[in-house]
Amino acid sequence: MSAVSKAVRYLLITRPRQENLDRKTVFNLIGRHGRTSILLHYASVIQDHERIVRHWVQEEGWEQAIEALNRQSSLALYYRFAAVLMRNCPQATVDSWTRQPALQPRRLIPAMLQHKPSSDGTNQAVRYLRHVIDVQDNTDAAVHNLLLTLLARGAPHEPREKGDAALLTFIADSRPNPRTGAPCYDLDYALRTCSANGRQEACIRIYAKMGLYESAVDMALHGGDIELACICADMAEGNTSLRRKLWLKGARHVVETKKDIRA
């Protein structure tokens, strides 16, 4: 070990008062001698957590970078390194996020949009969004809209039926915003998104949530889903004349398409 390295090690071991050392000089001194372990130790002593995380990111030590994040409390560092960690180590990154409830999910949206689901269809962004909505009771419309978007798009190689089921469950079970009584996601946006992704039953359910029962029944009948059309017709409970009109529309469709008066 060189004399300089010995001197640096002595300074760190004796833990001098931080103000007695010029940080830039110490880092340059350690860096010139390639003493990475000493450099990281000094950064830890002076709580320069950003330098530690940046070092591991540059070394592509994703797990070590996440561990360094977990050992400190600055939310700013989570946001700063969110995108690169989500691209390269999504599962561990989401594990880290879920252990930090003070994070604002809205600020992590750009990082989540860069995530690509794994070959088995697992989407870590969906996992995190479900956590903040179901466990942390998040009511941010942007968060709910993003989850709906990801569910409507589905994952590559995911069976269509599985994607439909996940989306319909989200629409059906989504808790209302306590301030407005409406779903936390934007209904107009949800309708456009589901339509663009060919999620027909989801569109019908959203029409019904919007109180547009006639549109819901028409779309269900057009798709040949008589049972769903009947369910939507029954939702117009407060309007007897509309409910009667929708049931007659359904009956007429059955007669005209199936030629079955009894049905």
C-alpha positions in Angstrom: 0.0 0.0 0.0 1.4 3.4 -1.0 2.1 6.1 1.6 -0.8 8.2 0.3 -3.2 5.3 0.6 -2.0 4.6 4.1 -2.6 8.2 5.0 -6.1 8.2 3.6 -6.9 4.9 5.4 -5.6 6.5 8.7 -7.8 9.5 8.2 -10.9 7.3 7.7 -10.2 5.0 10.6 -9.6 7.8 13.0 -12.9 9.4 11.8 -11.8 13.1 11.9 -14.4 15.8 12.0 -15.7 16.0 8.4 -15.1 19.8 8.1 -11.3 19.1 8.6 -11.2 17.4 5.2 -11.8 18.8 1.8 -14.1 16.3 0.2 -13.1 17.0 -3.4 -9.4 16.6 -2.6 -9.9 13.4 -0.7 -12.0 11.9 -3.5 -9.4 12.9 -6.1 -6.6 11.4 -4.0 -8.4 8.1 -3.5 -9.6 7.9 -7.1 -6.0 8.4 -8.5 -4.9 5.4 -6.6 -7.8 3.2 -7.7 -8.9 2.4 -4.1 -12.6 1.9 -4.8 -13.4 0.2 -1.5 -11.8 3.1 0.4 -13.6 5.6 -1.8 -17.0 4.0 -1.1 -16.2 3.8 2.6 -15.4 7.5 2.7 -18.5 8.3 0.8 -20.5 6.3 3.4 -18.7 8.1 6.3 -19.7 11.5 4.9 -23.1 10.2 3.8 -22.6 11.0 0.1 -25.1 8.4 -0.9 -25.6 9.7 -4.4 -21.9 9.1 -5.2 -22.3 5.5 -4.0 -25.4 4.8 -6.0 -23.9 6.5 -9.1 -20.8 4.3 -8.7 -22.8 1.1 -8.8 -24.9 2.3 -11.6 -21.8 3.0 -13.7 -20.5 -0.4 -12.8 -23.9 -1.9 -13.7 -24.1 -3.3 -10.2 -27.9 -2.9 -10.1 -28.5 -4.8 -6.9 -25.8 -2.9 -5.0 -27.2 0.4 -6.3 -30.6 -0.5 -4.9 -29.1 -1.6 -1.6 -27.4 1.7 -1.4 -30.7 3.5 -2.0 -32.4 1.5 0.7 -29.7 2.5 3.2 -30.5 6.2 2.9 -33.7 8.3 3.3 -33.5 10.9 0.5 -36.6 10.4 -1.8 -34.8 12.6 -4.4 -32.3 9.8 -5.1 -35.1 7.3 -5.7 -36.6 9.6 -8.3 -33.2 10.4 -9.8 -32.2 6.8 -10.5 -35.7 5.3 -11.0 -35.5 5.1 -14.8 -32.2 3.4 -15.1 -32.9 0.9 -12.3 -36.4 0.1 -13.7 -34.9 -0.7 -17.1 -32.2 -2.9 -15.8 -33.5 -4.5 -12.5 -37.2 -3.9 -12.4 -38.2 -6.5 -9.8 -35.7 -5.4 -7.2 -36.5 -1.8 -8.0 -40.2 -2.3 -7.3 -39.4 -4.2 -4.2 -37.5 -1.2 -3.0 -40.2 1.2 -3.9 -42.9 -0.7 -2.1 -40.8 -0.5 1.1 -40.7 3.3 0.8 -44.4 4.5 1.3 -43.4 8.1 1.3 -42.6 8.0 -2.5 -45.0 9.9 -4.8 -46.0 7.3 -7.4 -46.8 10.1 -9.9 -43.1 11.1 -10.0 -42.2 7.5 -10.9 -44.5 7.3 -13.9 -41.7 8.2 -16.5 -39.6 5.3 -15.1 -42.6 2.9 -15.2 -43.3 3.8 -18.8 -39.8 2.6 -19.8 -40.3 -0.8 -18.3 -40.8 -3.7 -20.6 -42.7 -6.8 -19.3 -40.8 -10.0 -19.0 -41.2 -12.9 -21.5 -43.6 -14.6 -19.0 -45.9 -11.5 -19.1 -44.9 -10.2 -15.6 -45.2 -6.5 -15.5 -43.4 -4.9 -12.6 -45.0 -1.5 -13.2 -48.4 -3.1 -12.8 -47.3 -4.8 -9.6 -46.2 -1.4 -8.1 -49.3 0.4 -9.2 -51.5 -2.3 -7.7 -49.6 -2.0 -4.5 -50.0 1.8 -4.1 -53.7 1.5 -5.1 -54.7 -1.5 -3.0 -52.3 -1.2 -0.1 -51.6 2.5 0.2 -55.1 3.6 -1.0 -53.7 6.0 -3.6 -56.4 8.0 -5.3 -54.3 10.0 -7.8 -56.1 9.9 -11.2 -52.8 9.8 -13.1 -51.8 6.6 -11.2 -55.2 4.9 -11.8 -55.1 6.0 -15.5 -51.7 4.5 -16.0 -52.7 1.2 -14.4 -55.8 1.0 -16.6 -53.7 1.8 -19.7 -51.2 -0.9 -19.0 -54.0 -3.4 -18.3 -55.7 -2.4 -21.6 -52.5 -2.8 -23.6 -51.8 -6.2 -22.0 -48.4 -7.9 -22.0 -46.7 -9.6 -25.0 -47.7 -13.2 -25.3 -50.4 -12.9 -22.7 -53.6 -14.7 -23.5 -56.3 -12.3 -24.5 -58.8 -13.8 -22.0 -56.3 -13.3 -19.1 -55.8 -9.6 -20.0 -59.5 -9.0 -20.3 -60.1 -10.6 -16.9 -57.5 -8.4 -15.2 -58.9 -5.2 -16.8 -62.5 -6.0 -16.0 -61.6 -6.8 -12.4 -59.9 -3.5 -12.1 -62.9 -1.6 -13.6 -65.4 -3.5 -11.4 -63.4 -3.3 -8.1 -62.0 0.2 -8.4 -62.9 2.1 -5.3 -64.5 5.5 -5.8 -62.8 8.7 -5.0 -64.1 9.6 -1.5 -64.3 13.3 -2.6 -66.3 12.8 -5.8 -67.9 9.4 -5.6 -66.7 8.7 -9.1 -63.9 6.2 -10.1 -60.4 7.5 -9.5 -59.6 6.9 -13.2 -61.0 9.2 -15.8 -64.0 7.5 -17.5 -63.7 9.3 -20.8 -60.0 8.4 -21.0 -60.7 4.9 -20.0 -63.3 4.5 -22.7 -60.9 5.8 -25.4 -58.1 3.6 -24.2 -60.2 0.4 -24.0 -61.7 1.1 -27.4 -58.2 1.7 -29.0 -57.1 -1.6 -27.6 -60.1 -3.6 -28.7 -61.4 -4.3 -25.2 -65.1 -4.4 -26.1 -66.5 -5.7 -22.8 -64.5 -3.1 -20.9 -66.0 -0.4 -23.1 -69.5 -1.7 -22.3 -68.8 -1.7 -18.6 -67.5 1.8 -18.7 -70.5 3.0 -20.7 -72.6 1.6 -17.9 -70.5 3.3 -15.2 -71.1 6.6 -17.1 -74.8 6.0 -16.9 -75.0 5.6 -20.7 -77.0 2.4 -20.5 -78.5 2.6 -24.0 -75.0 2.8 -25.5 -73.9 -0.1 -23.3 -76.8 -2.3 -24.4 -76.4 -1.4 -28.0 -72.7 -2.3 -28.0 -73.4 -5.6 -26.1 -76.1 -6.6 -28.6 -73.9 -5.7 -31.5 -71.3 -8.0 -30.1 -73.9 -10.7 -29.6 -73.6 -10.7 -25.8 -77.2 -10.9 -24.8 -76.5 -11.7 -21.1 -74.3 -8.6 -20.7 -77.0 -6.5 -22.5 -79.5 -7.7 -20.0 -77.2 -6.8 -17.1 -76.7 -3.3 -18.4 -80.5 -2.9 -19.0 -81.1 -3.8 -15.4 -78.7 -1.1 -14.2 -81.2 1.6 -15.3 -83.1 1.1 -12.0 -84.1 4.7 -11.5 -85.6 5.1 -14.9 -88.5 2.7 -15.5 -89.3 3.9 -19.0 -85.6 3.6 -20.1 -85.3 0.2 -18.5 -88.4 -1.0 -20.4 -87.1 0.4 -23.6 -83.8 -1.4 -23.2 -85.4 -4.7 -22.4 -87.7 -4.4 -25.4 -84.6 -3.6 -27.5 -83.0 -6.8 -26.3 -86.1 -8.8 -26.9 -86.3 -7.5 -30.4 -82.7 -8.3 -31.1 -83.2 -11.9 -30.0 -86.3 -12.3 -32.1 -84.7 -10.9 -35.2 -81.4 -12.7 -34.9 -82.5 -16.1 -33.4 -86.0 -16.2 -34.7 -87.0 -17.5 -31.3 -90.1 -15.9 -29.8 -89.9 -18.0 -26.6 -86.3 -16.9 -26.0 
